[in-house]
Amino acid sequence: MPYSARMQQSHLYSVYFAPRGLTRMADLGMQIAQQYLSPFDKLIGIIGEAGSGKSMLVKGMFPGLELTNDDEGVNVRPLPILHLDTGAFYSPHTYHLDIRFESAFTQMWQLKDAILEAIDAGKRVVVEHFDLIYPLLGINAHLLIGVGSEIIVTRPNMFGPEPQDIADSVFHTIHDRKMAHSAEDLCGHILESHGIRRFAHRDVKHGFILVFDEKPDIDLMALEMDAKAAIQMDLPISYVDDKHISIGDDIYHCTGPRMHVNSTGEIKNFALLHEFMEDPITKEYYLVGVVSSKGELRANDLNRIHVED
């Protein structure tokens, strides 16, 4: 048994925050590949909504792999895996396909047959929307990844988890991620109107963190009231380009412009911690916001791991 297989035998699943921004998503893809991908994995399943960052995660995991399509459009035609030539010296080692997209042009049974033929030929196949083809394939992925408000990395075996389990989880949580990202950019936009433009981004469950090298001179309760007023106005949030969104009539820089609710009114139960949190080691200051808030916010509860009975 190869070392990479022995190393992964005890891995059930891992969970990461789904980061905002294309660069951070690609970086996480590279990390996942280094930690969990075996050279002997032939079937990689990716599950998540359109615009959730699946394609950028794949690009980080497999640098140089040409995706057949992504959020920008169609990249390769005809679909290479449908024209597999196992005798060709320069045939690809890794194929990519998006089942939801390709099913509009090709019968599902043909896609299923093409995937199985490629695997039998020793090729690797990366399948987006894997949950849609799994009932026909009859075999689970070697590595299965779900992208929602969190990124779930699992190595299924005959006892699961099933792709639908991952799909149910990520589709259930993706709206929280959209709300959090929109609330984050709304707060950033308000801060910019006060001349505060230099901050970094971190993650927290059901929310966001804005990171400052020095403590800003701003009233967080007033910032929360301004954000809630904008939410009450139900301003439209729209994609402008790959680096910008519009909030109402204003253009705002955004590194993840497709991951938003349609308007500020869709942001539910928004709240800020009413004091900056100082990291005792880095001496950075954290502005923390959450959505889907229930009751009083306590900093040490935000990333609590809930144990099921």
C-alpha positions as CSV (number, residue, x, y, z in Angstrom):
1,M,0.0,0.0,0.0
2,P,1.5,3.4,-1.0
3,Y,2.4,5.7,1.8
4,S,-0.1,8.4,0.7
5,A,-2.9,5.8,1.1
6,R,-1.8,4.8,4.5
7,M,-1.5,8.4,5.5
8,Q,-5.1,9.1,4.6
9,Q,-6.7,6.0,6.1
10,S,-7.7,7.8,9.3
11,H,-9.0,10.9,7.7
12,L,-12.8,11.3,7.9
13,Y,-13.3,15.0,7.1
14,S,-11.7,18.4,7.6
15,V,-13.5,21.8,7.7
16,Y,-12.1,25.2,6.7
17,F,-13.6,28.6,6.5
18,A,-14.6,29.4,2.9
19,P,-12.4,32.5,2.4
20,R,-13.5,35.6,0.6
21,G,-11.5,36.6,-2.5
22,L,-10.1,34.6,-5.4
23,T,-6.5,34.7,-4.2
24,R,-7.3,33.3,-0.8
25,M,-9.5,30.6,-2.3
26,A,-6.7,29.5,-4.7
27,D,-4.2,29.5,-1.8
28,L,-6.6,27.2,0.2
29,G,-6.9,24.9,-2.9
30,M,-3.1,24.6,-2.9
31,Q,-3.1,23.7,0.8
32,I,-5.8,21.1,0.4
33,A,-4.0,19.5,-2.5
34,Q,-0.7,19.3,-0.4
35,Q,-2.4,17.9,2.6
36,Y,-5.1,15.6,1.2
37,L,-4.5,14.8,-2.5
38,S,-2.8,11.5,-3.3
39,P,-1.0,10.9,-6.6
40,F,-3.2,7.8,-6.9
41,D,-6.5,9.7,-6.6
42,K,-8.4,9.4,-9.9
43,L,-11.8,10.8,-9.2
44,I,-12.1,14.2,-7.5
45,G,-15.6,15.4,-6.7
46,I,-16.5,19.1,-6.1
47,I,-19.9,20.2,-4.8
48,G,-21.3,23.7,-4.4
49,E,-23.4,26.4,-5.9
50,A,-22.4,28.4,-9.0
51,G,-20.2,31.3,-7.9
52,S,-19.2,29.7,-4.6
53,G,-15.5,29.6,-5.6
54,K,-15.3,25.9,-6.8
55,S,-13.4,26.8,-10.0
56,M,-10.8,28.9,-8.2
57,L,-10.4,26.1,-5.6
58,V,-9.8,23.7,-8.4
59,K,-7.2,26.1,-10.0
60,G,-5.4,26.2,-6.7
61,M,-5.4,22.4,-6.4
62,F,-4.3,21.8,-10.0
63,P,-2.2,24.7,-11.3
64,G,-2.1,24.7,-15.0
65,L,-5.3,22.6,-15.5
66,E,-7.4,24.2,-18.2
67,L,-11.0,24.3,-16.9
68,T,-13.5,23.5,-19.7
69,N,-15.7,26.3,-18.3
70,D,-15.8,28.7,-15.4
71,D,-17.6,31.9,-14.3
72,E,-16.1,33.8,-17.2
73,G,-17.5,31.4,-19.8
74,V,-16.6,28.5,-22.0
75,N,-12.8,27.8,-22.3
76,V,-12.5,24.5,-24.2
77,R,-14.6,22.9,-27.0
78,P,-15.2,20.2,-27.9
79,L,-15.2,18.7,-24.4
80,P,-11.8,16.9,-24.2
81,I,-13.0,13.9,-22.1
82,L,-15.5,13.0,-24.8
83,H,-12.7,12.4,-27.2
84,L,-10.3,10.4,-25.1
85,D,-7.4,8.9,-27.0
86,T,-5.6,6.5,-24.7
87,G,-3.0,5.7,-27.4
88,A,-2.0,9.3,-28.0
89,F,1.4,10.1,-26.5
90,Y,0.5,13.7,-25.5
91,S,-3.0,13.0,-24.2
92,P,-3.9,14.8,-21.0
93,H,-3.4,13.2,-17.6
94,T,-6.1,15.2,-15.8
95,Y,-9.6,16.2,-17.2
96,H,-12.1,18.7,-15.9
97,L,-15.8,18.9,-16.4
98,D,-18.8,20.7,-14.9
99,I,-21.7,18.4,-14.8
100,R,-24.4,21.1,-14.5
101,F,-23.0,23.0,-17.5
102,E,-22.2,20.0,-19.7
103,S,-25.6,18.3,-19.1
104,A,-27.2,21.1,-21.2
105,F,-25.2,19.7,-24.3
106,T,-24.5,16.1,-23.6
107,Q,-26.6,13.2,-22.2
108,M,-25.8,12.3,-18.6
109,W,-25.1,8.7,-19.5
110,Q,-22.5,9.8,-22.0
111,L,-20.8,11.9,-19.4
112,K,-20.9,9.0,-17.0
113,D,-19.3,6.6,-19.6
114,A,-16.6,9.2,-20.4
115,I,-15.7,9.6,-16.7
116,L,-15.5,5.8,-16.2
117,E,-13.5,5.3,-19.4
118,A,-11.0,8.0,-18.4
119,I,-10.5,6.5,-14.9
120,D,-10.1,3.0,-16.4
121,A,-7.4,4.5,-18.6
122,G,-5.5,5.8,-15.6
123,K,-6.5,9.4,-16.0
124,R,-7.6,11.7,-13.3
125,V,-11.0,13.4,-13.6
126,V,-12.1,16.5,-11.6
127,V,-15.9,16.8,-11.6
128,E,-17.8,19.9,-10.5
129,H,-21.3,19.3,-9.3
130,F,-20.4,15.7,-8.6
131,D,-23.6,15.1,-6.7
132,L,-25.5,15.3,-10.0
133,I,-23.6,12.5,-11.7
134,Y,-23.0,10.2,-8.7
135,P,-26.3,8.3,-8.9
136,L,-25.3,7.2,-12.4
137,L,-21.6,6.6,-11.7
138,G,-22.2,4.2,-8.8
139,I,-18.8,5.0,-7.4
140,N,-17.9,7.7,-5.0
141,A,-15.0,10.1,-5.4
142,H,-11.6,9.4,-3.9
143,L,-11.5,13.0,-2.6
144,L,-14.8,14.8,-2.1
145,I,-15.0,18.6,-1.4
146,G,-18.0,20.7,-0.6
147,V,-18.0,24.5,-0.8
148,G,-20.6,26.4,1.2
149,S,-20.1,28.8,4.2
150,E,-17.3,26.3,5.1
151,I,-15.2,24.0,2.9
152,I,-15.6,20.3,3.8
153,V,-12.8,18.0,2.7
154,T,-13.5,14.3,3.0
155,R,-12.2,11.0,1.7
156,P,-15.3,8.7,1.4
157,N,-15.2,5.0,1.7
158,M,-18.0,2.3,1.4
159,F,-19.6,3.7,4.5
160,G,-19.9,7.3,3.3
161,P,-20.2,10.1,3.4
162,E,-22.5,10.2,0.4
163,P,-22.2,13.2,-2.0
164,Q,-25.8,14.2,-1.2
165,D,-24.8,14.5,2.5
166,I,-22.1,17.1,1.5
167,A,-24.6,18.8,-0.9
168,D,-27.2,19.2,1.8
169,S,-24.7,20.7,4.1
170,V,-23.1,23.3,1.7
171,F,-26.4,24.3,0.0
172,H,-27.9,24.9,3.5
173,T,-25.1,27.2,4.6
174,I,-24.2,29.1,1.4
175,H,-26.8,31.9,2.0
176,D,-25.1,32.7,5.4
177,R,-21.8,33.1,3.5
178,K,-23.4,35.4,1.0
179,M,-25.0,37.5,3.8
180,A,-21.7,37.7,5.7
181,H,-19.8,38.7,2.7
182,S,-22.3,41.4,1.8
183,A,-22.4,42.7,5.4
184,E,-18.6,42.8,5.4
185,D,-18.4,44.9,2.2
186,L,-21.2,47.1,3.4
187,C,-19.3,47.9,6.6
188,G,-16.1,48.4,4.6
189,H,-17.9,50.8,2.3
190,I,-19.1,52.8,5.3
191,L,-15.6,52.8,6.8
192,E,-14.2,54.2,3.6
193,S,-16.7,57.1,3.7
194,H,-15.1,57.9,7.1
195,G,-11.6,57.8,5.5
196,I,-10.7,54.4,6.9
197,R,-9.4,52.3,4.0
198,R,-6.5,50.1,5.3
199,F,-7.7,46.8,6.7
200,A,-7.3,43.1,6.1
201,H,-9.9,40.3,6.1
202,R,-10.2,37.3,8.4
203,D,-13.0,34.7,9.0
204,V,-15.3,33.8,11.8
205,K,-18.4,31.5,11.8
206,H,-21.4,33.2,10.3
207,G,-19.6,36.5,10.0
208,F,-16.4,38.4,9.2
209,I,-13.4,40.1,10.8
210,L,-11.8,43.3,9.6
211,V,-8.2,43.6,10.8
212,F,-6.4,46.8,11.6
213,D,-2.7,47.5,12.5
214,E,-3.9,50.4,14.8
215,K,-7.1,50.9,16.6
216,P,-9.4,53.0,14.4
217,D,-11.1,56.0,15.8
218,I,-14.7,55.0,15.1
219,D,-17.8,54.4,17.2
220,L,-18.7,50.7,16.5
221,M,-22.3,51.2,17.7
222,A,-22.7,54.1,15.3
223,L,-21.2,51.9,12.5
224,E,-23.7,49.2,13.3
225,M,-26.6,51.7,13.2
226,D,-25.4,53.0,9.8
227,A,-25.1,49.5,8.4
228,K,-28.6,48.6,9.7
229,A,-30.0,51.7,8.1
230,A,-28.5,50.7,4.8
231,I,-29.9,47.2,5.3
232,Q,-33.3,48.7,5.9
233,M,-33.1,50.7,2.6
234,D,-32.7,47.4,0.7
235,L,-30.0,48.7,-1.6
236,P,-29.3,46.5,-4.7
237,I,-25.9,44.7,-4.7
238,S,-24.6,43.9,-8.1
239,Y,-21.6,42.4,-9.8
240,V,-19.6,45.0,-11.8
241,D,-16.4,43.2,-12.7
242,D,-14.0,40.7,-11.1
243,K,-12.8,43.4,-8.7
244,H,-15.8,45.5,-8.0
245,I,-19.5,45.4,-6.9
246,S,-22.1,48.2,-6.7
247,I,-24.0,48.9,-3.5
248,G,-26.9,51.1,-4.5
249,D,-25.3,53.7,-6.8
250,D,-21.8,53.4,-5.3
251,I,-18.9,51.2,-6.7
252,Y,-16.9,49.3,-4.1
253,H,-13.7,47.2,-4.5
254,C,-14.4,43.5,-3.8
255,T,-12.2,40.5,-4.2
256,G,-15.2,38.1,-4.3
257,P,-17.8,39.9,-6.4
258,R,-20.0,36.9,-7.2
259,M,-20.6,35.9,-3.6
260,H,-23.3,38.3,-2.5
261,V,-27.0,38.5,-1.7
262,N,-29.1,40.5,-4.2
263,S,-29.7,43.4,-1.9
264,T,-28.8,44.7,1.5
265,G,-32.4,43.8,2.7
266,E,-31.5,40.1,2.5
267,I,-28.9,40.5,5.3
268,K,-30.7,39.1,8.4
269,N,-29.9,39.6,12.1
270,F,-26.8,41.6,11.5
271,A,-24.7,42.7,14.5
272,L,-21.3,44.0,15.5
273,L,-19.3,43.4,18.6
274,H,-19.3,46.8,20.2
275,E,-15.6,46.8,21.1
276,F,-12.5,46.1,19.1
277,M,-10.8,42.9,20.0
278,E,-7.0,43.1,20.4
279,D,-4.9,40.1,19.5
280,P,-2.4,39.8,22.4
281,I,0.3,38.3,20.2
282,T,0.1,40.3,17.0
283,K,-1.3,43.5,18.6
284,E,-3.8,43.7,15.7
285,Y,-7.3,45.0,16.3
286,Y,-10.3,43.1,15.1
287,L,-13.7,44.5,14.1
288,V,-16.1,41.5,14.2
289,G,-19.5,41.3,12.6
290,V,-22.0,38.4,12.3
291,V,-25.2,37.6,10.5
292,S,-28.0,35.2,11.7
293,S,-27.3,36.6,15.2
294,K,-29.3,35.1,18.0
295,G,-29.1,37.1,21.2
296,E,-26.1,38.8,22.8
297,L,-22.8,38.4,21.0
298,R,-19.9,36.9,23.1
299,A,-16.5,36.8,21.5
300,N,-15.6,33.4,22.8
301,D,-18.8,31.8,21.5
302,L,-18.4,32.8,17.9
303,N,-16.4,29.7,16.8
304,R,-17.9,27.3,19.2
305,I,-18.0,23.7,18.1
306,H,-21.4,22.2,18.8
307,V,-21.4,18.6,19.9
308,E,-24.4,16.6,18.9
309,D,-26.2,14.4,21.5
